[in-house]
């Protein structure tokens, strides 16, 4: 990162006092200003399923318009629902215990009826709460973790409370990896093999990445490719030489809202990442790609969880890029967004808690 270019050798030996610099002040200043452009050798690989040319077309058009300076290449994704993926590379099941330490997806509604046989038993996940038009039940909140459940026809009611489903943390639940999750993980693994061979960092993009979106601070207006280029350059210049991963878009625990780690950093464009989700866009160094490949024998959980866990354990030096409007209390942010991340995805999340939630991970 930020290596200085070599200056040309002088054509003649100059007479100078002992210990004096060979170059003049103006020459030294020139050399100091000749930093290597951190974006010059950056190459983007876009993960895209062969059966989703529509997603590639949208993404390619957006990239051409917003970041014409960026070298881009399509990367054919592994279709986990149609191909055989070696279990030595990606597991067929995973345990939720690691992810449950950080995820907010394991809250559940249980009956709050001390003395009764149903006290503490599961009712529904928050995503399955009855809507206003539900013909059978209504759930009226009384505070952040309490509610009253009423059967609209019988008028019977129960006290409810929202609690963390501890069984997902200890001992954890073993869940099957969905075909989409395995394909997504395998796609990233294959891409790391290419990134490991390069001499400069690689920008990994999933085909639902979006550079034009409403920023976390509305008064700042829409983000765009010009802003992205400026912020990305700032982030890469600020990042330490030995960085592993820099997330352009993220959700989860990072500098400013650490969870287990307590020390906070005050980066200008980047913050340390303890455990962040989403692999929609990240820069990965060659050494980090090699490191992940050495750890991925096999990838033993969804790929975003896998990368996040390695960072939380100190084996991966990860950072997030923050937009100027990303305050310390935000759960998600960055300089990219996802296009229709709920309505159009080929990856279903396997977690028992949000089992039917659609997780957009490149349609892989």
N, C-alpha and C positions, 0 to 999 in steps of 0.2 A: 504494500500500500504506500502511496505517496513517495515512491523512490525517485531520487533526483537523477536526471539524465547525465551521462558522462560528458564532460567538456572536452573539446578537441585539444590535442597536444599542441603546444606552441611550435611554430615552424623554426624558431631560432632560440638559442639559449640567451637569456637576458641577464645582464649584470645587475646584481642586487646585493644589498648588505646582508650579512649572515643573519639567518632567522627571519628575514622579511618574506612576506607572501609573494608567490610567483605572480598572482593575478592582482589587478588593480581593484579598488573598492567597487567600481562600476561592474567589473567582471564578476566579482564575488556576489554582488547583488543579483546579477543576471542569472548566475547558477542557482541561487536560492529561490528564484522565482520560477525556475524551470522544473517544477514538480510534474511528475507523471500524472496525466489526467486519469483519475480513478474510474471513470466511465469508459475510457477508450477501449479496453479489452473485455468489457463486460458483454457476455452473450446470453441471450434469453432462450430457454427451451420451454415450449408450451405443451403441456400434457393434454392430449385430446384423443378420445376414442375414435376409431375408424368409422364407427356407425353413427357418429355425431358430427357430420360435416357442418351442420347449422351452427354449432357452438364454435367451431374453428373459424367459420366465416365472420361471425360477430366479433370474436376476439381479434382476429387478424386485421379487420377493418379499423377497430378501435386503436390497436397498436400503431398501425400505419398513420393514422390521423394524429394521435396524441404523442407518440414517441418515434418519429421517423428516424431519429439518430441511432436507435437501438437495433442491433443485429438480432434477428429473431429466426428461430427454426422450430417447426412443428415436431413434437415427439409423440410417436404412436403409443397410446396407453395400453396397458394390459387389461384385457376384458375378463375380469374375474368370474363372470357368469358363464363364459363360453370356452375358457381355456384351462388347461391344467397348470397350476402354479405349484412348484415344488415346496413341500412342507419344510424343507431345509432352508428355504428363503423367507417364507411367510407362514406363520402358524394358522391352523384351522380354528383354534379357539384361544381365548385369553381370559385372564383373571382381572376383575375390576378393582382389586385391592389398592393398586398404586394410584390409579386415576381417581378413586373415591376420596383420596386425601385432598384433592384439589377441586374436583368437579362440584358444581352446584346442581347437577342433574339428578341427584339421588334423594331429594326431599320427597316425602310421601304424606298423604292424608291418612291418619289413623283415628280410630274412635277414642275419644277422651271420656271414658265412662268407668271411673274407678269402682271396683266391686263387681263389675259385670264381666261375663266371660268374653265379651268382645273388646274389652278395654285394650288399647294398644295394637289392635289388629288392623291390617292394611285395608283401606277402602279404595282410593284411587290415587293416581299420580296427578300432579298439578295440571299437566297438559290435558287431562281427561275431566277436568272440573266441568260441571253442568253449565251450559250457557243459559242466558235469560229465557230463551224460547224452549228450553228442555221441558218436555211434558211431564216428567216424573219427579225430578229433584230440583231443589234450589239450595245454594250454598251462600250464606250471608256471613261475611267476614266481621269479626268483632275486634281483632287486632292483627298484627303481622303473622302470628302463628296460630290463631284460633278462629273458629267459625262455628256456625250452627247449620247443620244439614237438616232439611225438611222435606218430607215426602208430600208432594203437592196434593195427592188424592186422599191419603189416610190422615194427613196432618201430623203424623208422628215425627218427632225431631230428635236429633242426637248432637251432642257436643263433639267437635272435631278439633284436632290439632295437627299442625304441619311440623314434621320432624325429619331428621336425617335418617335414612335407612341404613343403619349401622352394619347390617349383614353384607352390604356391598363393599365395606372397608375391611371388616374382619369377620370371617376369614376371606371374604370376597366371593363373588359369584363367577363361576366359569361359564363363559358365554361363547357360542359359535361365532366366528368371524363371518360376516355376510360376504357374498361374492363380490359386492362392490367394494367393501373394505379391503378385501384381500387384493383385488385388482389395483386399487389405489396405492396400497402399500408396495406392491410389486412394481408399479410404475415408477414410484419415487426411488425404489432400490435400484432399478435398472438405470435410472437417470444419474444416480450417485456414481455409478460405474463410469459414466462419461465425464462427469464433473471431476472425478479423481484423476483423470488423465490430462486435464487442462492445466495450464500454467497460471491461470488467473481465475478469479471467482466466477461463478455461474449464477445467473438469475433464473430461478425455477418459478414458472407460472402455471397455474391451472387455468383451464379455458373459460372459467367463469369470472376471471379477474376483471375488475372494473376500475378505470382510472378517473372517471368523471362521476362524482357523487357528492351528496350533501355532507359537509364537514360536521364534526362534533360540535363546533361552535357555529350556529347558523349564520351569524352576522358576517362570517368569513366567506360565505358564498360557496360555490361549487369548487371541488378540486378538479385539477386537469393535468395533462401531461407536462406542461411547462413547470408547474409547481412541483410535480413529482421529480422531475430531473434535478431541480435545484435542491430539494430536500434529500434526495438519494445521494447526490454528490456530497452534501454536507455530512450525511451519516457515514459514508465510506471514508471520508477524510478524518472524521472523529473517531472511528472505530480503531481499536488497537490492531497492530500488525497480525497478531495471532488469533483474531476472531474466527469463530467457526461458522455461526449462522446469524444472519440479520433478517428478521421478519419485517416485511413491508406492511402487512396487515396481521392483526392478532386479536386474541381474546384470552383473558386469563390473568395470571399473576406475573407482574413485571415490576421494575423499579418504580416506586411510588405507591404501589399497593401490594407489596410483598406479603406472603402468607406465612411460610415457615421461616424463610430467611428474614432477618430483621433490618439489616443495613440497607439504607436507601442511597442511590446515586443521584447526581444532579446533572446528567448529561444534557447537552443542548439539543441534539437531534436524535440521540439513541439513549436507551435505558437498558439495564441488565434485565434479562428474562429468567424468572425462576421456573415457571410452568405455564406456557401459553399454547393455545390451540390455534388451529387453522394452518394449512399448508398452501394457501391460495397463492402466496408470493413470498419467496425468501431468497436471499443471496447466500450461497454456500461456498466456502473456500475449498480448494483441492484437498487440503489435509483433513478437513472436517468430513468430506465425502469418504475418504479412506477410513477415517475413524468410525463413521456410522456403519460402513460395510463390515468392519471388523466386529462391531457389536451386533449386527443384524444377522446372526446365525442361529435362529431366524429372527425376523421382526415378530415380536411376541404380543403385540397389541396394535390397535389402529395406529397408523403411521404418525398422526399428529400427537397422540399420547406417547408414542415411543420416543419421538424427538424431545418432547417436553420433559419426560422422565429423565432422560440422559442429562438434560440441562440442570434439572433440579438436584441431581446427584453430583454435579460438578464435573461431569465427563465431557460436557459440550459447552463451549463458551458462546452463549447465545444472547442476542440483544433484540430489541424491538425499535423500530423507527416511530417516533411520535410526531404527529402534526402539531402545529403551534397551538391548536385549540384543545389538545388532549390533556386534560387536567389529571392530577394524581388519583382522583377518586373514580376514574373511568375504568370499566371492566374491559372495554374493547376500543380499538382505535387504529391509527396508522395512516398510511398514505395511499392505500388501495382499499377497495371494497369488493363485494361479490355480487354478481349479476343474478337476480332472481334466485337467491340461494335457498329459498323454500319451495318455490313452485316448479323448478326444473333441475332434477338431479338424478344420477344413476347410482348413487350410493346411499344405502339405508344404514343408519347407525344401529349397532347391535346391542347397546347398553339396555339392560332390563328396564331401567327407570323410564327413559324416553324412547321406548322401543320403536315407536312409529314415527319418530321425528326424522325428517329428511336432513341429512348432513351433506352439504355440497363440497365434494373434494374432487374437483376436476372432471366429474362424470366418469371416473376411472373404475 
